[in-house]
Amino acid sequence: MTSPTKESSGDRDFVKRSSLYQEFLAEREEILKHKWLESERLGYDIGFERALLDWIRKHRDRWRAHRRTQLAGDSQPSFRRPPAAETEKKK
C-alpha cells in the first residue's frame, strides 16, 4: 500500500492537465498582471492579497465570462481591463 502523502508522477500530471488547475493558473496570471499594473500606477507594491481582492471586485466576472466564450471556440477579442478612469467611475 502506498503512503497517502506520496504522489505518483501520473497523479501530478493528471492534476496539471485538469481543466480546474488550468483555470486556476489562468486566473492567477490575471491577478499577477493586475498586481503589477496597480503597483506601477500607485508607485508601490500593493501585495498579492490586495491585488486579489481588487481584481475579484473589479474584473473577475467579466474575465470569467470572456474566458468561457473563448474556451467555447467563439472568436472574441481578447479580454482587456477597462481604463482606470472607467473603474474609478463605478465606485
PyMOL Python script that loads the backbone (N, CA, C, O; Angstrom):
from pymol import cmd

cmd.read_pdbstr("""\
ATOM      1  N   MET A   1       0.854  -1.184   0.000  1.00  0.00           N
ATOM      2  CA  MET A   1       0.000   0.000   0.000  1.00  0.00           C
ATOM      3  C   MET A   1       0.895   1.242   0.000  1.00  0.00           C
ATOM      4  O   MET A   1       1.902   1.280   0.707  1.00  0.00           O
ATOM      5  N   THR A   2       0.535   2.245  -0.783  1.00  0.00           N
ATOM      6  CA  THR A   2       1.355   3.459  -0.861  1.00  0.00           C
ATOM      7  C   THR A   2       0.944   4.448   0.211  1.00  0.00           C
ATOM      8  O   THR A   2      -0.194   4.457   0.680  1.00  0.00           O
ATOM      9  N   SER A   3       1.884   5.263   0.577  1.00  0.00           N
ATOM     10  CA  SER A   3       1.638   6.285   1.590  1.00  0.00           C
ATOM     11  C   SER A   3       0.737   7.368   1.011  1.00  0.00           C
ATOM     12  O   SER A   3       0.929   7.761  -0.140  1.00  0.00           O
ATOM     13  N   PRO A   4      -0.239   7.864   1.768  1.00  0.00           N
ATOM     14  CA  PRO A   4      -1.130   8.900   1.245  1.00  0.00           C
ATOM     15  C   PRO A   4      -0.415  10.221   0.966  1.00  0.00           C
ATOM     16  O   PRO A   4      -0.929  11.051   0.216  1.00  0.00           O
ATOM     17  N   THR A   5       0.765  10.429   1.559  1.00  0.00           N
ATOM     18  CA  THR A   5       1.469  11.687   1.344  1.00  0.00           C
ATOM     19  C   THR A   5       2.309  11.670   0.078  1.00  0.00           C
ATOM     20  O   THR A   5       2.691  12.728  -0.423  1.00  0.00           O
ATOM     21  N   LYS A   6       2.606  10.478  -0.451  1.00  0.00           N
ATOM     22  CA  LYS A   6       3.407  10.385  -1.668  1.00  0.00           C
ATOM     23  C   LYS A   6       2.494  10.335  -2.882  1.00  0.00           C
ATOM     24  O   LYS A   6       1.549   9.547  -2.932  1.00  0.00           O
ATOM     25  N   GLU A   7       2.784  11.184  -3.857  1.00  0.00           N
ATOM     26  CA  GLU A   7       2.014  11.193  -5.093  1.00  0.00           C
ATOM     27  C   GLU A   7       2.851  10.579  -6.191  1.00  0.00           C
ATOM     28  O   GLU A   7       4.066  10.770  -6.236  1.00  0.00           O
ATOM     29  N   SER A   8       2.214   9.851  -7.066  1.00  0.00           N
ATOM     30  CA  SER A   8       2.941   9.333  -8.216  1.00  0.00           C
ATOM     31  C   SER A   8       3.021  10.447  -9.257  1.00  0.00           C
ATOM     32  O   SER A   8       2.238  11.397  -9.225  1.00  0.00           O
ATOM     33  N   SER A   9       3.964  10.322 -10.168  1.00  0.00           N
ATOM     34  CA  SER A   9       4.105  11.348 -11.206  1.00  0.00           C
ATOM     35  C   SER A   9       2.866  11.360 -12.094  1.00  0.00           C
ATOM     36  O   SER A   9       2.514  12.404 -12.643  1.00  0.00           O
ATOM     37  N   GLY A  10       2.206  10.228 -12.242  1.00  0.00           N
ATOM     38  CA  GLY A  10       0.966  10.177 -13.017  1.00  0.00           C
ATOM     39  C   GLY A  10      -0.130  11.014 -12.396  1.00  0.00           C
ATOM     40  O   GLY A  10      -0.877  11.691 -13.103  1.00  0.00           O
ATOM     41  N   ASP A  11      -0.232  10.971 -11.064  1.00  0.00           N
ATOM     42  CA  ASP A  11      -1.229  11.786 -10.368  1.00  0.00           C
ATOM     43  C   ASP A  11      -0.944  13.270 -10.550  1.00  0.00           C
ATOM     44  O   ASP A  11      -1.857  14.061 -10.785  1.00  0.00           O
ATOM     45  N   ARG A  12       0.326  13.642 -10.439  1.00  0.00           N
ATOM     46  CA  ARG A  12       0.699  15.057 -10.625  1.00  0.00           C
ATOM     47  C   ARG A  12       0.413  15.508 -12.047  1.00  0.00           C
ATOM     48  O   ARG A  12      -0.083  16.615 -12.259  1.00  0.00           O
ATOM     49  N   ASP A  13       0.723  14.659 -13.026  1.00  0.00           N
ATOM     50  CA  ASP A  13       0.452  15.013 -14.423  1.00  0.00           C
ATOM     51  C   ASP A  13      -1.041  15.185 -14.659  1.00  0.00           C
ATOM     52  O   ASP A  13      -1.462  16.094 -15.375  1.00  0.00           O
ATOM     53  N   PHE A  14      -1.837  14.316 -14.058  1.00  0.00           N
ATOM     54  CA  PHE A  14      -3.290  14.412 -14.188  1.00  0.00           C
ATOM     55  C   PHE A  14      -3.787  15.747 -13.645  1.00  0.00           C
ATOM     56  O   PHE A  14      -4.602  16.423 -14.274  1.00  0.00           O
ATOM     57  N   VAL A  15      -3.286  16.114 -12.472  1.00  0.00           N
ATOM     58  CA  VAL A  15      -3.701  17.383 -11.856  1.00  0.00           C
ATOM     59  C   VAL A  15      -3.284  18.550 -12.743  1.00  0.00           C
ATOM     60  O   VAL A  15      -4.078  19.463 -12.969  1.00  0.00           O
ATOM     61  N   LYS A  16      -2.057  18.537 -13.247  1.00  0.00           N
ATOM     62  CA  LYS A  16      -1.570  19.645 -14.073  1.00  0.00           C
ATOM     63  C   LYS A  16      -2.350  19.775 -15.373  1.00  0.00           C
ATOM     64  O   LYS A  16      -2.461  20.872 -15.921  1.00  0.00           O
ATOM     65  N   ARG A  17      -2.890  18.666 -15.872  1.00  0.00           N
ATOM     66  CA  ARG A  17      -3.658  18.703 -17.115  1.00  0.00           C
ATOM     67  C   ARG A  17      -5.138  18.989 -16.872  1.00  0.00           C
ATOM     68  O   ARG A  17      -5.873  19.250 -17.824  1.00  0.00           O
ATOM     69  N   SER A  18      -5.582  18.947 -15.640  1.00  0.00           N
ATOM     70  CA  SER A  18      -7.005  19.127 -15.352  1.00  0.00           C
ATOM     71  C   SER A  18      -7.456  20.543 -15.696  1.00  0.00           C
ATOM     72  O   SER A  18      -6.703  21.508 -15.570  1.00  0.00           O
ATOM     73  N   SER A  19      -8.695  20.632 -16.129  1.00  0.00           N
ATOM     74  CA  SER A  19      -9.234  21.939 -16.511  1.00  0.00           C
ATOM     75  C   SER A  19      -9.328  22.872 -15.302  1.00  0.00           C
ATOM     76  O   SER A  19      -9.134  24.080 -15.437  1.00  0.00           O
ATOM     77  N   LEU A  20      -9.619  22.327 -14.138  1.00  0.00           N
ATOM     78  CA  LEU A  20      -9.702  23.153 -12.933  1.00  0.00           C
ATOM     79  C   LEU A  20      -8.359  23.801 -12.621  1.00  0.00           C
ATOM     80  O   LEU A  20      -8.291  24.987 -12.298  1.00  0.00           O
ATOM     81  N   TYR A  21      -7.290  23.012 -12.720  1.00  0.00           N
ATOM     82  CA  TYR A  21      -5.951  23.547 -12.463  1.00  0.00           C
ATOM     83  C   TYR A  21      -5.574  24.576 -13.529  1.00  0.00           C
ATOM     84  O   TYR A  21      -4.960  25.595 -13.213  1.00  0.00           O
ATOM     85  N   GLN A  22      -5.930  24.325 -14.769  1.00  0.00           N
ATOM     86  CA  GLN A  22      -5.639  25.277 -15.841  1.00  0.00           C
ATOM     87  C   GLN A  22      -6.372  26.598 -15.608  1.00  0.00           C
ATOM     88  O   GLN A  22      -5.816  27.669 -15.852  1.00  0.00           O
ATOM     89  N   GLU A  23      -7.611  26.524 -15.141  1.00  0.00           N
ATOM     90  CA  GLU A  23      -8.357  27.745 -14.825  1.00  0.00           C
ATOM     91  C   GLU A  23      -7.719  28.493 -13.659  1.00  0.00           C
ATOM     92  O   GLU A  23      -7.637  29.721 -13.676  1.00  0.00           O
ATOM     93  N   PHE A  24      -7.272  27.756 -12.654  1.00  0.00           N
ATOM     94  CA  PHE A  24      -6.579  28.372 -11.522  1.00  0.00           C
ATOM     95  C   PHE A  24      -5.341  29.128 -12.005  1.00  0.00           C
ATOM     96  O   PHE A  24      -5.117  30.272 -11.612  1.00  0.00           O
ATOM     97  N   LEU A  25      -4.542  28.486 -12.855  1.00  0.00           N
ATOM     98  CA  LEU A  25      -3.320  29.136 -13.353  1.00  0.00           C
ATOM     99  C   LEU A  25      -3.640  30.377 -14.181  1.00  0.00           C
ATOM    100  O   LEU A  25      -2.962  31.397 -14.059  1.00  0.00           O
ATOM    101  N   ALA A  26      -4.667  30.295 -15.022  1.00  0.00           N
ATOM    102  CA  ALA A  26      -5.037  31.438 -15.850  1.00  0.00           C
ATOM    103  C   ALA A  26      -5.516  32.603 -14.981  1.00  0.00           C
ATOM    104  O   ALA A  26      -5.153  33.754 -15.223  1.00  0.00           O
ATOM    105  N   GLU A  27      -6.322  32.302 -13.981  1.00  0.00           N
ATOM    106  CA  GLU A  27      -6.821  33.353 -13.090  1.00  0.00           C
ATOM    107  C   GLU A  27      -5.678  33.957 -12.281  1.00  0.00           C
ATOM    108  O   GLU A  27      -5.611  35.174 -12.107  1.00  0.00           O
ATOM    109  N   ARG A  28      -4.795  33.121 -11.795  1.00  0.00           N
ATOM    110  CA  ARG A  28      -3.630  33.599 -11.033  1.00  0.00           C
ATOM    111  C   ARG A  28      -2.776  34.539 -11.883  1.00  0.00           C
ATOM    112  O   ARG A  28      -2.292  35.559 -11.393  1.00  0.00           O
ATOM    113  N   GLU A  29      -2.596  34.194 -13.142  1.00  0.00           N
ATOM    114  CA  GLU A  29      -1.818  35.042 -14.049  1.00  0.00           C
ATOM    115  C   GLU A  29      -2.469  36.420 -14.206  1.00  0.00           C
ATOM    116  O   GLU A  29      -1.778  37.438 -14.216  1.00  0.00           O
ATOM    117  N   GLU A  30      -3.786  36.448 -14.328  1.00  0.00           N
ATOM    118  CA  GLU A  30      -4.501  37.723 -14.445  1.00  0.00           C
ATOM    119  C   GLU A  30      -4.356  38.554 -13.175  1.00  0.00           C
ATOM    120  O   GLU A  30      -4.207  39.774 -13.241  1.00  0.00           O
ATOM    121  N   ILE A  31      -4.400  37.900 -12.031  1.00  0.00           N
ATOM    122  CA  ILE A  31      -4.247  38.608 -10.751  1.00  0.00           C
ATOM    123  C   ILE A  31      -2.843  39.188 -10.644  1.00  0.00           C
ATOM    124  O   ILE A  31      -2.670  40.318 -10.189  1.00  0.00           O
ATOM    125  N   LEU A  32      -1.846  38.426 -11.059  1.00  0.00           N
ATOM    126  CA  LEU A  32      -0.467  38.928 -11.020  1.00  0.00           C
ATOM    127  C   LEU A  32      -0.276  40.111 -11.976  1.00  0.00           C
ATOM    128  O   LEU A  32       0.453  41.051 -11.658  1.00  0.00           O
ATOM    129  N   LYS A  33      -0.927  40.070 -13.140  1.00  0.00           N
ATOM    130  CA  LYS A  33      -0.879  41.220 -14.063  1.00  0.00           C
ATOM    131  C   LYS A  33      -1.515  42.441 -13.408  1.00  0.00           C
ATOM    132  O   LYS A  33      -0.981  43.548 -13.471  1.00  0.00           O
ATOM    133  N   HIS A  34      -2.668  42.214 -12.776  1.00  0.00           N
ATOM    134  CA  HIS A  34      -3.371  43.309 -12.098  1.00  0.00           C
ATOM    135  C   HIS A  34      -2.498  43.889 -10.990  1.00  0.00           C
ATOM    136  O   HIS A  34      -2.416  45.107 -10.830  1.00  0.00           O
ATOM    137  N   LYS A  35      -1.850  43.018 -10.233  1.00  0.00           N
ATOM    138  CA  LYS A  35      -0.954  43.461  -9.158  1.00  0.00           C
ATOM    139  C   LYS A  35       0.155  44.340  -9.714  1.00  0.00           C
ATOM    140  O   LYS A  35       0.467  45.390  -9.153  1.00  0.00           O
ATOM    141  N   TRP A  36       0.741  43.912 -10.806  1.00  0.00           N
ATOM    142  CA  TRP A  36       1.830  44.674 -11.405  1.00  0.00           C
ATOM    143  C   TRP A  36       1.325  46.040 -11.897  1.00  0.00           C
ATOM    144  O   TRP A  36       1.940  47.068 -11.617  1.00  0.00           O
ATOM    145  N   LEU A  37       0.208  46.043 -12.630  1.00  0.00           N
ATOM    146  CA  LEU A  37      -0.321  47.293 -13.169  1.00  0.00           C
ATOM    147  C   LEU A  37      -0.708  48.276 -12.064  1.00  0.00           C
ATOM    148  O   LEU A  37      -0.376  49.459 -12.130  1.00  0.00           O
ATOM    149  N   GLU A  38      -1.406  47.777 -11.059  1.00  0.00           N
ATOM    150  CA  GLU A  38      -1.814  48.662  -9.961  1.00  0.00           C
ATOM    151  C   GLU A  38      -0.622  49.138  -9.145  1.00  0.00           C
ATOM    152  O   GLU A  38      -0.591  50.288  -8.708  1.00  0.00           O
ATOM    153  N   SER A  39       0.344  48.281  -8.936  1.00  0.00           N
ATOM    154  CA  SER A  39       1.552  48.686  -8.201  1.00  0.00           C
ATOM    155  C   SER A  39       2.305  49.761  -8.961  1.00  0.00           C
ATOM    156  O   SER A  39       2.796  50.721  -8.367  1.00  0.00           O
ATOM    157  N   GLU A  40       2.399  49.602 -10.280  1.00  0.00           N
ATOM    158  CA  GLU A  40       3.054  50.634 -11.108  1.00  0.00           C
ATOM    159  C   GLU A  40       2.285  51.944 -11.035  1.00  0.00           C
ATOM    160  O   GLU A  40       2.877  53.015 -10.901  1.00  0.00           O
ATOM    161  N   ARG A  41       0.963  51.853 -11.124  1.00  0.00           N
ATOM    162  CA  ARG A  41       0.129  53.056 -11.107  1.00  0.00           C
ATOM    163  C   ARG A  41       0.258  53.809  -9.782  1.00  0.00           C
ATOM    164  O   ARG A  41       0.314  55.038  -9.759  1.00  0.00           O
ATOM    165  N   LEU A  42       0.304  53.051  -8.677  1.00  0.00           N
ATOM    166  CA  LEU A  42       0.357  53.675  -7.355  1.00  0.00           C
ATOM    167  C   LEU A  42       1.772  53.996  -6.887  1.00  0.00           C
ATOM    168  O   LEU A  42       1.960  54.805  -5.978  1.00  0.00           O
ATOM    169  N   GLY A  43       2.767  53.362  -7.507  1.00  0.00           N
ATOM    170  CA  GLY A  43       4.150  53.651  -7.154  1.00  0.00           C
ATOM    171  C   GLY A  43       4.708  52.814  -6.018  1.00  0.00           C
ATOM    172  O   GLY A  43       5.795  53.097  -5.513  1.00  0.00           O
ATOM    173  N   TYR A  44       3.974  51.785  -5.609  1.00  0.00           N
ATOM    174  CA  TYR A  44       4.482  50.873  -4.586  1.00  0.00           C
ATOM    175  C   TYR A  44       3.813  49.512  -4.769  1.00  0.00           C
ATOM    176  O   TYR A  44       2.759  49.407  -5.396  1.00  0.00           O
ATOM    177  N   ASP A  45       4.433  48.480  -4.219  1.00  0.00           N
ATOM    178  CA  ASP A  45       3.909  47.125  -4.337  1.00  0.00           C
ATOM    179  C   ASP A  45       2.668  46.981  -3.471  1.00  0.00           C
ATOM    180  O   ASP A  45       2.738  47.129  -2.251  1.00  0.00           O
ATOM    181  N   ILE A  46       1.546  46.696  -4.088  1.00  0.00           N
ATOM    182  CA  ILE A  46       0.295  46.593  -3.327  1.00  0.00           C
ATOM    183  C   ILE A  46       0.114  45.228  -2.671  1.00  0.00           C
ATOM    184  O   ILE A  46      -0.761  45.064  -1.821  1.00  0.00           O
ATOM    185  N   GLY A  47       0.916  44.262  -3.049  1.00  0.00           N
ATOM    186  CA  GLY A  47       0.833  42.932  -2.455  1.00  0.00           C
ATOM    187  C   GLY A  47      -0.225  42.064  -3.122  1.00  0.00           C
ATOM    188  O   GLY A  47      -1.179  42.567  -3.716  1.00  0.00           O
ATOM    189  N   PHE A  48      -0.042  40.769  -3.015  1.00  0.00           N
ATOM    190  CA  PHE A  48      -0.926  39.834  -3.708  1.00  0.00           C
ATOM    191  C   PHE A  48      -2.345  39.871  -3.153  1.00  0.00           C
ATOM    192  O   PHE A  48      -3.304  39.873  -3.925  1.00  0.00           O
ATOM    193  N   GLU A  49      -2.496  39.901  -1.846  1.00  0.00           N
ATOM    194  CA  GLU A  49      -3.839  39.848  -1.264  1.00  0.00           C
ATOM    195  C   GLU A  49      -4.690  41.041  -1.688  1.00  0.00           C
ATOM    196  O   GLU A  49      -5.855  40.875  -2.049  1.00  0.00           O
ATOM    197  N   ARG A  50      -4.120  42.233  -1.647  1.00  0.00           N
ATOM    198  CA  ARG A  50      -4.879  43.418  -2.073  1.00  0.00           C
ATOM    199  C   ARG A  50      -5.206  43.341  -3.558  1.00  0.00           C
ATOM    200  O   ARG A  50      -6.313  43.683  -3.974  1.00  0.00           O
ATOM    201  N   ALA A  51      -4.236  42.890  -4.360  1.00  0.00           N
ATOM    202  CA  ALA A  51      -4.467  42.747  -5.800  1.00  0.00           C
ATOM    203  C   ALA A  51      -5.563  41.718  -6.057  1.00  0.00           C
ATOM    204  O   ALA A  51      -6.424  41.926  -6.912  1.00  0.00           O
ATOM    205  N   LEU A  52      -5.533  40.617  -5.327  1.00  0.00           N
ATOM    206  CA  LEU A  52      -6.539  39.571  -5.478  1.00  0.00           C
ATOM    207  C   LEU A  52      -7.933  40.111  -5.195  1.00  0.00           C
ATOM    208  O   LEU A  52      -8.843  39.939  -6.006  1.00  0.00           O
ATOM    209  N   LEU A  53      -8.105  40.757  -4.061  1.00  0.00           N
ATOM    210  CA  LEU A  53      -9.419  41.281  -3.686  1.00  0.00           C
ATOM    211  C   LEU A  53      -9.894  42.350  -4.657  1.00  0.00           C
ATOM    212  O   LEU A  53     -11.069  42.380  -5.023  1.00  0.00           O
ATOM    213  N   ASP A  54      -8.992  43.225  -5.074  1.00  0.00           N
ATOM    214  CA  ASP A  54      -9.336  44.276  -6.025  1.00  0.00           C
ATOM    215  C   ASP A  54      -9.729  43.676  -7.367  1.00  0.00           C
ATOM    216  O   ASP A  54     -10.714  44.104  -7.969  1.00  0.00           O
ATOM    217  N   TRP A  55      -8.973  42.692  -7.844  1.00  0.00           N
ATOM    218  CA  TRP A  55      -9.254  42.056  -9.130  1.00  0.00           C
ATOM    219  C   TRP A  55     -10.594  41.329  -9.093  1.00  0.00           C
ATOM    220  O   TRP A  55     -11.371  41.398 -10.045  1.00  0.00           O
ATOM    221  N   ILE A  56     -10.862  40.632  -7.990  1.00  0.00           N
ATOM    222  CA  ILE A  56     -12.140  39.926  -7.867  1.00  0.00           C
ATOM    223  C   ILE A  56     -13.287  40.928  -7.942  1.00  0.00           C
ATOM    224  O   ILE A  56     -14.273  40.709  -8.646  1.00  0.00           O
ATOM    225  N   ARG A  57     -13.147  42.008  -7.222  1.00  0.00           N
ATOM    226  CA  ARG A  57     -14.214  43.015  -7.173  1.00  0.00           C
ATOM    227  C   ARG A  57     -14.427  43.711  -8.514  1.00  0.00           C
ATOM    228  O   ARG A  57     -15.566  43.963  -8.907  1.00  0.00           O
ATOM    229  N   LYS A  58     -13.335  44.023  -9.219  1.00  0.00           N
ATOM    230  CA  LYS A  58     -13.432  44.825 -10.439  1.00  0.00           C
ATOM    231  C   LYS A  58     -13.482  44.028 -11.741  1.00  0.00           C
ATOM    232  O   LYS A  58     -14.103  44.476 -12.704  1.00  0.00           O
ATOM    233  N   HIS A  59     -12.846  42.861 -11.793  1.00  0.00           N
ATOM    234  CA  HIS A  59     -12.632  42.227 -13.091  1.00  0.00           C
ATOM    235  C   HIS A  59     -13.054  40.769 -13.222  1.00  0.00           C
ATOM    236  O   HIS A  59     -13.244  40.291 -14.341  1.00  0.00           O
ATOM    237  N   ARG A  60     -13.201  40.065 -12.137  1.00  0.00           N
ATOM    238  CA  ARG A  60     -13.369  38.611 -12.211  1.00  0.00           C
ATOM    239  C   ARG A  60     -14.579  38.165 -13.028  1.00  0.00           C
ATOM    240  O   ARG A  60     -14.452  37.271 -13.865  1.00  0.00           O
ATOM    241  N   ASP A  61     -15.734  38.757 -12.810  1.00  0.00           N
ATOM    242  CA  ASP A  61     -16.938  38.327 -13.524  1.00  0.00           C
ATOM    243  C   ASP A  61     -16.783  38.477 -15.039  1.00  0.00           C
ATOM    244  O   ASP A  61     -17.101  37.559 -15.794  1.00  0.00           O
ATOM    245  N   ARG A  62     -16.294  39.636 -15.475  1.00  0.00           N
ATOM    246  CA  ARG A  62     -16.109  39.855 -16.915  1.00  0.00           C
ATOM    247  C   ARG A  62     -15.043  38.928 -17.480  1.00  0.00           C
ATOM    248  O   ARG A  62     -15.189  38.414 -18.588  1.00  0.00           O
ATOM    249  N   TRP A  63     -13.959  38.711 -16.713  1.00  0.00           N
ATOM    250  CA  TRP A  63     -12.892  37.847 -17.179  1.00  0.00           C
ATOM    251  C   TRP A  63     -13.403  36.417 -17.348  1.00  0.00           C
ATOM    252  O   TRP A  63     -13.104  35.763 -18.348  1.00  0.00           O
ATOM    253  N   ARG A  64     -14.160  35.939 -16.388  1.00  0.00           N
ATOM    254  CA  ARG A  64     -14.699  34.577 -16.468  1.00  0.00           C
ATOM    255  C   ARG A  64     -15.667  34.432 -17.639  1.00  0.00           C
ATOM    256  O   ARG A  64     -15.641  33.426 -18.348  1.00  0.00           O
ATOM    257  N   ALA A  65     -16.512  35.426 -17.839  1.00  0.00           N
ATOM    258  CA  ALA A  65     -17.444  35.368 -18.970  1.00  0.00           C
ATOM    259  C   ALA A  65     -16.670  35.322 -20.291  1.00  0.00           C
ATOM    260  O   ALA A  65     -16.999  34.546 -21.187  1.00  0.00           O
ATOM    261  N   HIS A  66     -15.654  36.151 -20.396  1.00  0.00           N
ATOM    262  CA  HIS A  66     -14.827  36.150 -21.600  1.00  0.00           C
ATOM    263  C   HIS A  66     -14.115  34.814 -21.760  1.00  0.00           C
ATOM    264  O   HIS A  66     -14.033  34.276 -22.864  1.00  0.00           O
ATOM    265  N   ARG A  67     -13.613  34.294 -20.683  1.00  0.00           N
ATOM    266  CA  ARG A  67     -12.885  33.016 -20.722  1.00  0.00           C
ATOM    267  C   ARG A  67     -13.804  31.885 -21.186  1.00  0.00           C
ATOM    268  O   ARG A  67     -13.387  31.024 -21.961  1.00  0.00           O
ATOM    269  N   ARG A  68     -15.038  31.888 -20.718  1.00  0.00           N
ATOM    270  CA  ARG A  68     -15.991  30.858 -21.143  1.00  0.00           C
ATOM    271  C   ARG A  68     -16.240  30.931 -22.647  1.00  0.00           C
ATOM    272  O   ARG A  68     -16.244  29.905 -23.327  1.00  0.00           O
ATOM    273  N   THR A  69     -16.449  32.146 -23.168  1.00  0.00           N
ATOM    274  CA  THR A  69     -16.688  32.263 -24.605  1.00  0.00           C
ATOM    275  C   THR A  69     -15.449  31.887 -25.397  1.00  0.00           C
ATOM    276  O   THR A  69     -15.547  31.284 -26.465  1.00  0.00           O
ATOM    277  N   GLN A  70     -14.282  32.244 -24.873  1.00  0.00           N
ATOM    278  CA  GLN A  70     -13.022  31.924 -25.533  1.00  0.00           C
ATOM    279  C   GLN A  70     -12.826  30.406 -25.587  1.00  0.00           C
ATOM    280  O   GLN A  70     -12.440  29.871 -26.627  1.00  0.00           O
ATOM    281  N   LEU A  71     -13.082  29.729 -24.504  1.00  0.00           N
ATOM    282  CA  LEU A  71     -12.906  28.281 -24.450  1.00  0.00           C
ATOM    283  C   LEU A  71     -13.967  27.553 -25.266  1.00  0.00           C
ATOM    284  O   LEU A  71     -13.742  26.428 -25.712  1.00  0.00           O
ATOM    285  N   ALA A  72     -15.119  28.183 -25.464  1.00  0.00           N
ATOM    286  CA  ALA A  72     -16.182  27.574 -26.265  1.00  0.00           C
ATOM    287  C   ALA A  72     -15.879  27.665 -27.756  1.00  0.00           C
ATOM    288  O   ALA A  72     -16.578  27.064 -28.573  1.00  0.00           O
ATOM    289  N   GLY A  73     -14.849  28.410 -28.109  1.00  0.00           N
ATOM    290  CA  GLY A  73     -14.441  28.498 -29.502  1.00  0.00           C
ATOM    291  C   GLY A  73     -14.943  29.719 -30.232  1.00  0.00           C
ATOM    292  O   GLY A  73     -14.673  29.883 -31.421  1.00  0.00           O
ATOM    293  N   ASP A  74     -15.661  30.571 -29.550  1.00  0.00           N
ATOM    294  CA  ASP A  74     -16.113  31.810 -30.179  1.00  0.00           C
ATOM    295  C   ASP A  74     -14.919  32.708 -30.427  1.00  0.00           C
ATOM    296  O   ASP A  74     -13.992  32.751 -29.618  1.00  0.00           O
ATOM    297  N   SER A  75     -14.933  33.412 -31.521  1.00  0.00           N
ATOM    298  CA  SER A  75     -13.825  34.340 -31.789  1.00  0.00           C
ATOM    299  C   SER A  75     -14.198  35.706 -31.244  1.00  0.00           C
ATOM    300  O   SER A  75     -14.868  36.497 -31.907  1.00  0.00           O
ATOM    301  N   GLN A  76     -13.764  35.962 -30.057  1.00  0.00           N
ATOM    302  CA  GLN A  76     -13.999  37.232 -29.381  1.00  0.00           C
ATOM    303  C   GLN A  76     -12.675  37.963 -29.241  1.00  0.00           C
ATOM    304  O   GLN A  76     -11.630  37.319 -29.158  1.00  0.00           O
ATOM    305  N   PRO A  77     -12.691  39.282 -29.212  1.00  0.00           N
ATOM    306  CA  PRO A  77     -11.446  39.993 -28.934  1.00  0.00           C
ATOM    307  C   PRO A  77     -10.945  39.629 -27.548  1.00  0.00           C
ATOM    308  O   PRO A  77     -11.726  39.238 -26.681  1.00  0.00           O
ATOM    309  N   SER A  78      -9.658  39.758 -27.345  1.00  0.00           N
ATOM    310  CA  SER A  78      -9.086  39.361 -26.067  1.00  0.00           C
ATOM    311  C   SER A  78      -9.571  40.268 -24.948  1.00  0.00           C
ATOM    312  O   SER A  78      -9.903  41.434 -25.162  1.00  0.00           O
ATOM    313  N   PHE A  79      -9.602  39.702 -23.756  1.00  0.00           N
ATOM    314  CA  PHE A  79     -10.030  40.442 -22.568  1.00  0.00           C
ATOM    315  C   PHE A  79      -9.054  41.572 -22.313  1.00  0.00           C
ATOM    316  O   PHE A  79      -7.840  41.393 -22.409  1.00  0.00           O
ATOM    317  N   ARG A  80      -9.582  42.721 -21.991  1.00  0.00           N
ATOM    318  CA  ARG A  80      -8.709  43.812 -21.585  1.00  0.00           C
ATOM    319  C   ARG A  80      -9.376  44.546 -20.435  1.00  0.00           C
ATOM    320  O   ARG A  80     -10.600  44.658 -20.358  1.00  0.00           O
ATOM    321  N   ARG A  81      -8.542  45.033 -19.562  1.00  0.00           N
ATOM    322  CA  ARG A  81      -9.038  45.791 -18.429  1.00  0.00           C
ATOM    323  C   ARG A  81      -9.572  47.128 -18.917  1.00  0.00           C
ATOM    324  O   ARG A  81      -9.009  47.718 -19.839  1.00  0.00           O
ATOM    325  N   PRO A  82     -10.648  47.611 -18.314  1.00  0.00           N
ATOM    326  CA  PRO A  82     -11.088  48.958 -18.679  1.00  0.00           C
ATOM    327  C   PRO A  82     -10.077  49.979 -18.174  1.00  0.00           C
ATOM    328  O   PRO A  82      -9.374  49.717 -17.199  1.00  0.00           O
ATOM    329  N   PRO A  83      -9.993  51.122 -18.813  1.00  0.00           N
ATOM    330  CA  PRO A  83      -9.081  52.159 -18.317  1.00  0.00           C
ATOM    331  C   PRO A  83      -9.398  52.500 -16.868  1.00  0.00           C
ATOM    332  O   PRO A  83     -10.534  52.348 -16.420  1.00  0.00           O
ATOM    333  N   ALA A  84      -8.401  52.954 -16.149  1.00  0.00           N
ATOM    334  CA  ALA A  84      -8.559  53.256 -14.720  1.00  0.00           C
ATOM    335  C   ALA A  84      -9.707  54.240 -14.500  1.00  0.00           C
ATOM    336  O   ALA A  84     -10.425  54.133 -13.506  1.00  0.00           O
ATOM    337  N   ALA A  85      -9.887  55.183 -15.399  1.00  0.00           N
ATOM    338  CA  ALA A  85     -10.958  56.162 -15.250  1.00  0.00           C
ATOM    339  C   ALA A  85     -12.326  55.481 -15.233  1.00  0.00           C
ATOM    340  O   ALA A  85     -13.211  55.890 -14.481  1.00  0.00           O
ATOM    341  N   GLU A  86     -12.506  54.451 -16.052  1.00  0.00           N
ATOM    342  CA  GLU A  86     -13.763  53.724 -16.093  1.00  0.00           C
ATOM    343  C   GLU A  86     -14.039  53.011 -14.784  1.00  0.00           C
ATOM    344  O   GLU A  86     -15.162  53.044 -14.279  1.00  0.00           O
ATOM    345  N   THR A  87     -13.019  52.366 -14.229  1.00  0.00           N
ATOM    346  CA  THR A  87     -13.225  51.618 -12.993  1.00  0.00           C
ATOM    347  C   THR A  87     -13.422  52.559 -11.816  1.00  0.00           C
ATOM    348  O   THR A  87     -14.126  52.222 -10.865  1.00  0.00           O
ATOM    349  N   GLU A  88     -12.812  53.729 -11.869  1.00  0.00           N
ATOM    350  CA  GLU A  88     -12.980  54.698 -10.782  1.00  0.00           C
ATOM    351  C   GLU A  88     -14.401  55.237 -10.771  1.00  0.00           C
ATOM    352  O   GLU A  88     -14.928  55.529  -9.698  1.00  0.00           O
ATOM    353  N   LYS A  89     -15.049  55.381 -11.945  1.00  0.00           N
ATOM    354  CA  LYS A  89     -16.410  55.902 -12.021  1.00  0.00           C
ATOM    355  C   LYS A  89     -17.400  54.972 -11.331  1.00  0.00           C
ATOM    356  O   LYS A  89     -18.406  55.425 -10.784  1.00  0.00           O
ATOM    357  N   LYS A  90     -17.114  53.667 -11.357  1.00  0.00           N
ATOM    358  CA  LYS A  90     -18.035  52.684 -10.820  1.00  0.00           C
ATOM    359  C   LYS A  90     -18.057  52.649  -9.303  1.00  0.00           C
ATOM    360  O   LYS A  90     -18.956  52.044  -8.719  1.00  0.00           O
ATOM    361  N   LYS A  91     -17.105  53.272  -8.658  1.00  0.00           N
ATOM    362  CA  LYS A  91     -17.018  53.247  -7.177  1.00  0.00           C
ATOM    363  C   LYS A  91     -18.135  54.014  -6.522  1.00  0.00           C
ATOM    364  O   LYS A  91     -18.199  54.084  -5.295  1.00  0.00           O
TER     365      LYS A  91
END
""", "prot")
cmd.dss("prot")
cmd.show_as("cartoon", "prot")
cmd.util.cbc("prot")
cmd.orient("prot")
